[in-house]
Amino acid sequence: MYDLVIIGAGVVGLSIAQYFQVERHWQCLVVEKEEQFGQGISSRNSEVIHAGFYYATGSLKAGLCIEGKNRLYSYLKRNNLPFRRCGKYVLAPPDRTSELERLQTQGRINGVDDLEWVGGRQVQGLYRELAPHPALHSPSTGILSVDALMHHLAGEFRAAGGDLAVKTAFTAMTPQGEEYVLTLTSTSGEAVSLPAQRVINAAGLGALEVAGRAGFDYKERGYRLGHCKGSYFRVPGARRKFHHLIYPLPTPTSLGIHLRLDLQDEVRLGPDVEYLPDGIVDYTVDPALEREFRERVREYWPKIDGYDLEPDWAGIRPHLFVGSKRYHDFHIVDERDAGCPGWVNMLGIDSPGLTSALAFGPYINGLWT
Ligand SMILES: Cc1cc2nc3c(=O)[nH]c(=O)nc-3n(C[C@H](O)[C@H](O)[C@H](O)COP(=O)(O)OP(=O)(O)OC[C@H]3O[C@@H](n4cnc5c(N)ncnc54)[C@H](O)[C@@H]3O)c2cc1C
């Protein structure tokens, strides 16, 4: 029998699997409904290692982002995986600098004490094309290749004896004494029953569905995972023009349409915010969004109109709602109160879920000890 079954092989499931199999020597199985790991949210995001200054003090997001960032930088370095601690600037129009101060204070309370205040002239000294707005510089923000990270985690997990079953969906669960009997169904429709000591639901956009199939009544209690789509546009002419990430002030729903770099120095703008109808997954990028993108980005990069924009790709954030109210934190619960100790549901693992990935395993282990 497996000590632990993890449902979902995105960066979160793989990180947790690597932690329990490699560091704690538990016998683990990861089940993934797609043909390959990492085909969901994890392959469609900004690939930014966040510093941790946006999130409410005391929230899981604040704690796990900072813990995850530290673990991620050492893991990437130790294993020679590609990343760059490029830093980022958050720009604010002069009449909104109090919002930068608020971010800096929030960061300090959260333990991010390297944020520096930068004047508009200094910003223009760095990049003449940017608006001369005051900014907050975050030197510990960085970028990575999620694909390389996931391949390494999966490789280590398997080399340590962990099992990964792809084209296998979790479809039902029956508690049996202190164990869980899981029904796993292959893409060809064959179903098998498998006992497990403990289970973690890390199914991303499918996490609420998985919880429901396991008999947890979140949907009946008004929980909903909103599909919040974010599109990106590429700016081919701006390649190598920037060496830092450039962000506007955050909004209540997102960090704003930012200038994102990848490790090849390609520049992309995104993501915007578009709620899809319930359950819909649609990754097409509407070229008509270009106007709205230009308008938003012009506020901090007035010279954007000198560049062509190409529709690129989109990702979908799993935004958790309880009733009509957005639940802004990660929801990670051991279901002992529902009579299922050892079963953990992870709901609403949106940004900074990638940055936090390596902190989830130790956190869940703490719930169990
Ligand atoms: C546009 C966008 C930008 C973002 N930018 C950043 C960023 O810059 N930095 C950051 O830290 N975070 C960022 N995030 C958030 C981050 O990408 C996610 O938090 C993280 O990737 C979530 O990973 P996951 O493993 O939970 O989900 P996924 O990668 O979706 O993995 C879940 C897996 O579960 C599988 N699954 C579902 N149902 C079942 C089932 N019944 N049985 C078996 N398998 C199942 C799915 O196929 C999927 O592979 C961003 C997200 C988006 C959408």
The ligand as an ORCA input file, in Angstrom:
! r2SCAN-3c Opt
* xyz 0 1
  C      -1.639     33.395    -15.968
  C      -0.968     32.881    -14.721
  C       0.216     33.473    -14.271
  C       0.836     33.004    -13.109
  N       2.048     33.505    -12.748
  C       2.681     33.024    -11.656
  C       3.968     33.489    -11.310
  O       4.586     34.266    -12.041
  N       4.526     33.042    -10.156
  C       3.878     32.159     -9.330
  O       4.421     31.840     -8.264
  N       2.674     31.641     -9.679
  C       2.085     32.033    -10.821
  N       0.871     31.510    -11.192
  C       0.277     30.469    -10.358
  C       0.918     29.101    -10.613
  O       1.108     28.890    -11.989
  C      -0.004     28.024    -10.029
  O      -0.265     28.317     -8.670
  C       0.596     26.630    -10.099
  O       1.125     26.354    -11.366
  C      -0.481     25.619     -9.749
  O       0.058     24.345     -9.940
  P      -0.804     23.054     -9.676
  O       0.123     21.921     -9.676
  O      -1.673     23.277     -8.463
  O      -1.849     23.013    -10.895
  P      -1.701     22.271    -12.323
  O      -0.398     22.567    -12.931
  O      -2.914     22.600    -13.105
  O      -1.706     20.735    -11.915
  C      -2.879     20.053    -11.531
  C      -2.906     18.738    -12.273
  O      -3.997     17.952    -11.776
  C      -4.466     17.168    -12.853
  N      -5.810     16.665    -12.521
  C      -6.950     17.386    -12.423
  N      -7.970     16.554    -12.090
  C      -7.455     15.310    -11.961
  C      -8.012     14.039    -11.640
  N      -9.328     13.881    -11.373
  N      -7.184     12.969    -11.603
  C      -5.865     13.097    -11.889
  N      -5.286     14.279    -12.224
  C      -6.074     15.376    -12.244
  C      -4.434     18.147    -14.019
  O      -4.447     17.467    -15.263
  C      -3.148     18.897    -13.760
  O      -2.032     18.347    -14.450
  C       0.232     31.943    -12.360
  C      -0.943     31.347    -12.836
  C      -1.522     31.785    -14.011
  C      -2.734     31.081    -14.545
*
